[in-house]
Amino acid sequence: MGYCCLTGRASNRRVWLGSILGLFGCAKRQSLPVYSTVPRFSLTAQDGSTFGSEQLAGKPWLGSLFFATCTGPCPRLNRQIQELQERTYAFKGLQIVSITVDPSEDTPESLDAYGKRYKADPTRWRFLTGARDTISAIAREGFQVGELDTSRTHSTRVMLVDGQGRVRGHYPVNEKEELDALLRDISQLYEEGS
């Protein structure tokens, strides 16, 4: 018995089921939320150059906080970011920005050596230092992870920032599921053209 010989009721069910599945398959994903806007900033990169909002304008980027002498969560965080660096080469223009919370100790030279430990591509992954007030404003107003203090306590989340400097997501990337969620959201941000 061929397909054309199905009863009217069975045929209608298949059409109805196909229509429902088609609607879900074609449904547009909801736009990523906007949590905050990173204030304009200018800091110093590991190569001694000035790097900040001006160089990031129009490009999505990932931001994080760390310090080079950390023996706690920073090495794990930066290993995860190293993996992100490898998994995001297809996203043209995506920048990774790791900002020290210990600018008095983390000089451009020490950040350069630190970046090399994680095989950071200096054209994509910048390690930044600079004025403590500027870094604190980024953490507090932009990343919304609280005030920096002298204890060097900081968030271990990675922030997804769009080309307009708006934070579109916070990700605790210590689990594979979180890395995968971040990669999906980066893809969505590119699809939206943000």
C-alpha positions in Angstrom: 0.0 0.0 0.0 1.5 3.3 -1.0 1.5 6.6 0.8 -1.4 7.9 -1.2 -3.7 5.2 0.2 -3.6 6.5 3.8 -6.9 7.2 5.4 -8.0 10.8 5.6 -7.6 10.9 9.4 -4.0 9.5 9.4 -3.1 11.9 6.6 -4.5 14.9 8.5 -2.5 13.9 11.6 0.7 13.8 9.7 0.0 17.2 8.1 -0.8 18.6 11.5 2.2 17.1 13.2 4.5 18.3 10.3 3.0 21.8 10.7 3.7 21.9 14.4 7.2 20.6 14.1 7.8 23.1 11.3 6.7 25.9 13.5 9.1 24.9 16.3 12.0 24.3 13.9 11.5 27.7 12.3 10.9 29.6 15.5 13.3 32.5 15.9 15.3 32.4 19.1 14.7 35.1 21.6 17.3 37.9 21.5 20.0 37.7 24.2 19.2 40.0 27.1 21.2 43.2 27.8 22.5 43.3 31.3 24.6 46.5 31.4 27.0 48.5 29.3 30.8 48.5 29.9 32.0 52.1 30.5 34.5 53.4 28.0 38.0 52.5 29.0 41.6 52.6 28.0 44.2 50.2 29.5 47.6 48.8 28.6 48.0 45.4 26.9 50.7 42.8 27.4 52.7 44.3 24.5 52.7 47.8 26.1 50.1 49.2 23.6 47.0 51.1 24.6 43.9 48.9 24.2 40.3 49.5 25.2 36.9 50.5 24.0 38.1 52.2 20.9 39.8 49.0 19.6 36.8 46.8 20.6 34.1 49.0 19.1 31.9 47.1 16.6 33.3 43.7 17.6 31.9 41.1 20.0 34.3 40.2 22.8 34.7 38.1 25.9 35.8 39.7 29.1 37.2 38.2 32.4 39.0 39.2 35.5 42.1 37.5 36.9 45.6 38.2 38.4 48.8 36.6 37.3 50.1 35.4 40.7 46.8 33.7 41.6 47.1 30.0 42.5 43.4 29.5 43.1 40.7 29.7 40.4 42.6 31.9 37.8 44.7 29.1 36.2 41.5 27.0 35.7 39.6 30.0 34.3 42.4 30.8 31.9 42.7 27.2 30.8 39.0 27.4 29.9 39.5 30.6 28.1 42.4 29.0 26.2 39.9 26.3 25.1 37.5 29.1 24.1 40.2 30.7 22.1 40.7 27.5 20.1 37.0 26.9 19.7 36.1 30.4 18.5 38.5 31.0 15.6 35.5 30.8 13.2 34.0 33.9 14.7 35.8 36.6 12.8 36.7 39.6 14.9 35.9 38.0 18.3 38.3 39.4 20.9 39.2 38.0 24.4 40.0 40.5 27.1 41.5 39.4 30.5 41.8 42.3 32.9 44.0 42.0 36.0 42.6 42.9 39.4 46.2 43.4 40.6 47.5 46.2 38.4 50.3 47.2 40.9 52.0 43.8 40.4 50.8 42.8 36.9 53.0 44.8 34.5 52.8 44.4 30.7 55.9 42.3 30.8 54.6 39.9 33.4 51.3 39.7 31.5 53.1 38.9 28.3 54.9 36.0 30.0 51.6 34.9 31.6 49.8 35.0 28.2 52.5 32.8 26.6 51.9 30.1 29.3 48.3 29.9 27.9 49.3 30.1 24.2 47.4 33.3 23.9 47.1 34.6 20.3 48.1 38.2 20.9 45.9 39.4 18.0 42.8 37.9 19.7 43.5 37.5 23.4 44.7 40.6 25.3 45.8 40.7 28.9 45.2 44.2 30.3 46.5 46.3 33.2 46.1 50.0 34.1 44.5 52.4 36.5 42.8 50.6 39.4 39.8 53.0 39.2 39.3 52.1 35.5 39.4 48.4 36.3 37.1 48.8 39.2 34.5 50.7 37.0 34.6 47.9 34.4 34.0 45.3 37.1 31.3 47.2 39.0 29.4 49.0 36.2 30.1 46.9 33.2 30.5 43.4 34.3 28.4 44.0 37.4 30.5 41.7 39.6 31.0 44.0 42.5 33.6 46.3 43.8 37.3 45.3 43.6 39.1 45.4 46.9 42.7 44.9 48.1 42.1 41.2 48.7 42.1 40.6 44.9 38.8 38.7 45.2 37.0 38.7 41.8 34.5 36.9 39.7 35.5 33.9 37.7 32.8 34.3 35.1 33.3 35.2 31.5 31.2 38.0 30.1 29.9 38.1 26.5 29.9 41.7 25.3 28.5 42.8 22.0 30.0 45.3 19.5 28.2 48.2 21.3 29.8 47.4 24.6 26.7 45.8 26.1 27.0 42.7 28.4 24.8 40.0 26.9 25.7 37.1 29.2 27.7 35.9 32.3 29.1 32.4 32.2 30.7 30.3 34.9 32.8 28.4 32.4 34.1 25.7 34.8 31.6 23.1 33.3 31.4 21.8 29.7 27.7 22.8 29.6 28.5 26.4 30.4 31.2 26.5 27.7 28.7 25.1 25.2 26.1 27.6 26.3 28.6 30.4 25.8 29.5 29.1 22.3 25.8 28.9 21.4 25.2 32.5 22.5 28.3 33.8 20.7 26.9 32.2 17.5 23.5 33.8 18.2 25.1 37.2 18.7 26.8 36.9 15.3 23.5 35.8 13.7 21.9 39.0 15.2 24.7 41.1 13.9 25.4 42.6 17.3 
